[in-house]
Amino acid sequence: MTAQIIPIFPSLILINEVKNFNKIKEELIDWIKKYQKSQNNYQVSGRNTWQSPTDFYKKEKSFFKYKNLIENIILETIISSFTDEKCQITNMWINVNGPGGYNIAHTHPSSDLSGVFWINCPKNCGVLRFESPNHFTQYKNIQTSYENIKQSLNYYCDFWLEPSEGKLCIFPSDIKHFVEENLSEEDRISISFNIKLDI
């Protein structure tokens, strides 16, 4: 007799995409490159990486059309899985990971959800990797589970996503995550953000 498996307490990762992103991709990259030249590096989790101030999206009027696009896709993604339409974006920042750039493992305290919008993702630019909050306490359980169970439930010590241009990924802020080294010859460009849910 095969035992019944009931997965409990899952962490939800939401994926969505901007339709026809290729129409604005190059102009958005141009905007970011020009803005990058005018600003200091506010690097926090990045290494060999440039990161913008976390309030740039409120101050730079020339960014507002992109801001509106990103905020709309965030809201669309949130309301597809949560009942709270009154979510608040608390901050947003640009990441430019040049060749060799990466982001160390970290969480986003004081927010409920965090996310990333991928803009320029050359091949081998570094995956987004999540660490299971149970990888210490349930290490033996995870390692000794059958592979078909691991695959069907994503029951691993970590989980990774390949970045894809024009796509957005939202995840719980308390999940430890990092970006692997950019092994390409181009910049890996993304915009990250934090969200509070009002309940």
FIDREN-767928 format. One record per residue (C-alpha): residue number from 0; residue in one letter; x, y, z. Coordinates in steps of 0.5 Angstrom, whole numbers, plus 2048, in hexadecimal, padded with zeros to 3 digits. Layout:
N
{resi NUM; resn A; X X; Y Y; Z Z}
...
This chain:
199
{resi 0; resn M; X 800; Y 800; Z 800}
{resi 1; resn T; X 803; Y 807; Z 7FE}
{resi 2; resn A; X 802; Y 80C; Z 803}
{resi 3; resn Q; X 7FE; Y 812; Z 802}
{resi 4; resn I; X 802; Y 819; Z 802}
{resi 5; resn I; X 7FF; Y 81F; Z 804}
{resi 6; resn P; X 804; Y 826; Z 803}
{resi 7; resn I; X 803; Y 82B; Z 808}
{resi 8; resn F; X 805; Y 832; Z 809}
{resi 9; resn P; X 808; Y 833; Z 802}
{resi 10; resn S; X 80B; Y 83A; Z 800}
{resi 11; resn L; X 808; Y 83D; Z 7FA}
{resi 12; resn I; X 80C; Y 840; Z 7F4}
{resi 13; resn L; X 808; Y 844; Z 7EF}
{resi 14; resn I; X 80B; Y 845; Z 7E8}
{resi 15; resn N; X 808; Y 84A; Z 7E3}
{resi 16; resn E; X 80A; Y 84D; Z 7DD}
{resi 17; resn V; X 809; Y 854; Z 7D9}
{resi 18; resn K; X 806; Y 853; Z 7D3}
{resi 19; resn N; X 80A; Y 856; Z 7CD}
{resi 20; resn F; X 810; Y 857; Z 7D1}
{resi 21; resn N; X 815; Y 857; Z 7CB}
{resi 22; resn K; X 812; Y 85E; Z 7C9}
{resi 23; resn I; X 814; Y 861; Z 7CF}
{resi 24; resn K; X 81A; Y 85D; Z 7D1}
{resi 25; resn E; X 820; Y 861; Z 7CD}
{resi 26; resn E; X 81D; Y 868; Z 7CF}
{resi 27; resn L; X 81C; Y 866; Z 7D7}
{resi 28; resn I; X 824; Y 863; Z 7D7}
{resi 29; resn D; X 826; Y 86A; Z 7D4}
{resi 30; resn W; X 822; Y 86E; Z 7D9}
{resi 31; resn I; X 826; Y 869; Z 7DE}
{resi 32; resn K; X 82D; Y 86A; Z 7DB}
{resi 33; resn K; X 82C; Y 872; Z 7DB}
{resi 34; resn Y; X 829; Y 872; Z 7E2}
{resi 35; resn Q; X 82F; Y 86D; Z 7E5}
{resi 36; resn K; X 834; Y 872; Z 7E2}
{resi 37; resn S; X 831; Y 878; Z 7E6}
{resi 38; resn Q; X 830; Y 874; Z 7ED}
{resi 39; resn N; X 835; Y 871; Z 7F2}
{resi 40; resn N; X 835; Y 86A; Z 7F4}
{resi 41; resn Y; X 830; Y 868; Z 7FA}
{resi 42; resn Q; X 832; Y 861; Z 7F9}
{resi 43; resn V; X 82F; Y 85D; Z 7FF}
{resi 44; resn S; X 82F; Y 855; Z 7FD}
{resi 45; resn G; X 832; Y 856; Z 7F7}
{resi 46; resn R; X 83A; Y 854; Z 7F6}
{resi 47; resn N; X 83D; Y 857; Z 7F0}
{resi 48; resn T; X 836; Y 85A; Z 7EE}
{resi 49; resn W; X 833; Y 861; Z 7EE}
{resi 50; resn Q; X 82D; Y 862; Z 7F2}
{resi 51; resn S; X 828; Y 868; Z 7F1}
{resi 52; resn P; X 825; Y 86C; Z 7F7}
{resi 53; resn T; X 81F; Y 869; Z 7FA}
{resi 54; resn D; X 81B; Y 86F; Z 7F8}
{resi 55; resn F; X 81D; Y 871; Z 7F1}
{resi 56; resn Y; X 816; Y 86F; Z 7EE}
{resi 57; resn K; X 813; Y 874; Z 7F2}
{resi 58; resn K; X 817; Y 87A; Z 7F0}
{resi 59; resn E; X 819; Y 879; Z 7E9}
{resi 60; resn K; X 813; Y 87B; Z 7E5}
{resi 61; resn S; X 816; Y 878; Z 7DF}
{resi 62; resn F; X 816; Y 871; Z 7E2}
{resi 63; resn F; X 80E; Y 872; Z 7E3}
{resi 64; resn K; X 80C; Y 86F; Z 7DD}
{resi 65; resn Y; X 810; Y 869; Z 7DF}
{resi 66; resn K; X 80E; Y 869; Z 7E6}
{resi 67; resn N; X 806; Y 869; Z 7E4}
{resi 68; resn L; X 808; Y 863; Z 7E0}
{resi 69; resn I; X 80B; Y 85F; Z 7E5}
{resi 70; resn E; X 806; Y 861; Z 7EB}
{resi 71; resn N; X 801; Y 85F; Z 7E6}
{resi 72; resn I; X 804; Y 858; Z 7E5}
{resi 73; resn I; X 805; Y 857; Z 7ED}
{resi 74; resn L; X 7FE; Y 859; Z 7EE}
{resi 75; resn E; X 7FB; Y 854; Z 7E9}
{resi 76; resn T; X 800; Y 84F; Z 7EC}
{resi 77; resn I; X 7FE; Y 850; Z 7F3}
{resi 78; resn I; X 7F7; Y 850; Z 7F2}
{resi 79; resn S; X 7F7; Y 849; Z 7EE}
{resi 80; resn S; X 7F9; Y 846; Z 7F4}
{resi 81; resn F; X 7F7; Y 84A; Z 7FA}
{resi 82; resn T; X 7F1; Y 84E; Z 7FC}
{resi 83; resn D; X 7F5; Y 854; Z 7FE}
{resi 84; resn E; X 7F4; Y 859; Z 7F9}
{resi 85; resn K; X 7F7; Y 85F; Z 7FE}
{resi 86; resn C; X 7FE; Y 85C; Z 7FD}
{resi 87; resn Q; X 803; Y 862; Z 7FE}
{resi 88; resn I; X 80A; Y 862; Z 7FA}
{resi 89; resn T; X 80F; Y 864; Z 800}
{resi 90; resn N; X 815; Y 865; Z 7FC}
{resi 91; resn M; X 818; Y 863; Z 7F5}
{resi 92; resn W; X 81F; Y 863; Z 7F2}
{resi 93; resn I; X 823; Y 861; Z 7EC}
{resi 94; resn N; X 829; Y 85C; Z 7EC}
{resi 95; resn V; X 82E; Y 85C; Z 7E7}
{resi 96; resn N; X 832; Y 855; Z 7E7}
{resi 97; resn G; X 838; Y 856; Z 7E3}
{resi 98; resn P; X 83C; Y 850; Z 7E1}
{resi 99; resn G; X 83E; Y 84D; Z 7E7}
{resi 100; resn G; X 839; Y 850; Z 7EB}
{resi 101; resn Y; X 834; Y 84D; Z 7F0}
{resi 102; resn N; X 830; Y 84E; Z 7F6}
{resi 103; resn I; X 831; Y 84A; Z 7FD}
{resi 104; resn A; X 82C; Y 846; Z 801}
{resi 105; resn H; X 827; Y 84B; Z 804}
{resi 106; resn T; X 820; Y 84C; Z 806}
{resi 107; resn H; X 81C; Y 853; Z 806}
{resi 108; resn P; X 81A; Y 854; Z 80D}
{resi 109; resn S; X 814; Y 859; Z 80E}
{resi 110; resn S; X 810; Y 857; Z 808}
{resi 111; resn D; X 80B; Y 851; Z 807}
{resi 112; resn L; X 80D; Y 850; Z 7FF}
{resi 113; resn S; X 813; Y 851; Z 7FB}
{resi 114; resn G; X 814; Y 851; Z 7F4}
{resi 115; resn V; X 818; Y 852; Z 7EE}
{resi 116; resn F; X 817; Y 854; Z 7E7}
{resi 117; resn W; X 81C; Y 852; Z 7E2}
{resi 118; resn I; X 81E; Y 856; Z 7DC}
{resi 119; resn N; X 824; Y 854; Z 7D9}
{resi 120; resn C; X 826; Y 84D; Z 7DA}
{resi 121; resn P; X 82C; Y 84A; Z 7D5}
{resi 122; resn K; X 82D; Y 843; Z 7D6}
{resi 123; resn N; X 831; Y 840; Z 7DC}
{resi 124; resn C; X 830; Y 847; Z 7DF}
{resi 125; resn G; X 82E; Y 844; Z 7E6}
{resi 126; resn V; X 828; Y 840; Z 7E9}
{resi 127; resn L; X 823; Y 842; Z 7EE}
{resi 128; resn R; X 824; Y 83D; Z 7F4}
{resi 129; resn F; X 820; Y 83C; Z 7FA}
{resi 130; resn E; X 822; Y 838; Z 800}
{resi 131; resn S; X 81D; Y 834; Z 804}
{resi 132; resn P; X 81B; Y 837; Z 80B}
{resi 133; resn N; X 81B; Y 82F; Z 80D}
{resi 134; resn H; X 822; Y 82D; Z 80A}
{resi 135; resn F; X 825; Y 82D; Z 810}
{resi 136; resn T; X 81F; Y 82A; Z 815}
{resi 137; resn Q; X 81D; Y 825; Z 80F}
{resi 138; resn Y; X 823; Y 824; Z 80C}
{resi 139; resn K; X 823; Y 81C; Z 80C}
{resi 140; resn N; X 81C; Y 81C; Z 80B}
{resi 141; resn I; X 81D; Y 820; Z 804}
{resi 142; resn Q; X 823; Y 81C; Z 802}
{resi 143; resn T; X 820; Y 815; Z 803}
{resi 144; resn S; X 819; Y 816; Z 800}
{resi 145; resn Y; X 818; Y 813; Z 7F9}
{resi 146; resn E; X 81A; Y 817; Z 7F3}
{resi 147; resn N; X 813; Y 817; Z 7F0}
{resi 148; resn I; X 810; Y 81A; Z 7F7}
{resi 149; resn K; X 816; Y 81F; Z 7F7}
{resi 150; resn Q; X 814; Y 821; Z 7F0}
{resi 151; resn S; X 80C; Y 821; Z 7F1}
{resi 152; resn L; X 80D; Y 825; Z 7F7}
{resi 153; resn N; X 813; Y 829; Z 7F6}
{resi 154; resn Y; X 816; Y 826; Z 7FC}
{resi 155; resn Y; X 81D; Y 828; Z 7FC}
{resi 156; resn C; X 822; Y 82C; Z 800}
{resi 157; resn D; X 822; Y 831; Z 7FB}
{resi 158; resn F; X 81E; Y 834; Z 7F5}
{resi 159; resn W; X 820; Y 838; Z 7EF}
{resi 160; resn L; X 81D; Y 83C; Z 7E9}
{resi 161; resn E; X 820; Y 83E; Z 7E3}
{resi 162; resn P; X 81F; Y 845; Z 7E1}
{resi 163; resn S; X 81B; Y 847; Z 7DB}
{resi 164; resn E; X 81A; Y 84E; Z 7D8}
{resi 165; resn G; X 814; Y 851; Z 7D9}
{resi 166; resn K; X 812; Y 84D; Z 7DF}
{resi 167; resn L; X 810; Y 84E; Z 7E6}
{resi 168; resn C; X 811; Y 84A; Z 7EC}
{resi 169; resn I; X 80E; Y 84B; Z 7F3}
{resi 170; resn F; X 810; Y 847; Z 7F9}
{resi 171; resn P; X 80F; Y 847; Z 801}
{resi 172; resn S; X 814; Y 84C; Z 804}
{resi 173; resn D; X 817; Y 848; Z 809}
{resi 174; resn I; X 819; Y 842; Z 804}
{resi 175; resn K; X 821; Y 843; Z 804}
{resi 176; resn H; X 823; Y 844; Z 7FD}
{resi 177; resn F; X 829; Y 846; Z 7F8}
{resi 178; resn V; X 82B; Y 847; Z 7F1}
{resi 179; resn E; X 831; Y 843; Z 7EE}
{resi 180; resn E; X 837; Y 846; Z 7EB}
{resi 181; resn N; X 836; Y 849; Z 7E4}
{resi 182; resn L; X 83A; Y 844; Z 7E0}
{resi 183; resn S; X 838; Y 848; Z 7D9}
{resi 184; resn E; X 83C; Y 84E; Z 7D6}
{resi 185; resn E; X 836; Y 853; Z 7D7}
{resi 186; resn D; X 832; Y 856; Z 7DC}
{resi 187; resn R; X 82C; Y 852; Z 7E0}
{resi 188; resn I; X 827; Y 858; Z 7E1}
{resi 189; resn S; X 821; Y 857; Z 7E6}
{resi 190; resn I; X 81D; Y 85C; Z 7EA}
{resi 191; resn S; X 81B; Y 859; Z 7F1}
{resi 192; resn F; X 816; Y 85B; Z 7F6}
{resi 193; resn N; X 812; Y 85A; Z 7FD}
{resi 194; resn I; X 80B; Y 85A; Z 7FE}
{resi 195; resn K; X 807; Y 85A; Z 804}
{resi 196; resn L; X 800; Y 857; Z 805}
{resi 197; resn D; X 7FB; Y 85B; Z 808}
{resi 198; resn I; X 7F6; Y 857; Z 80D}
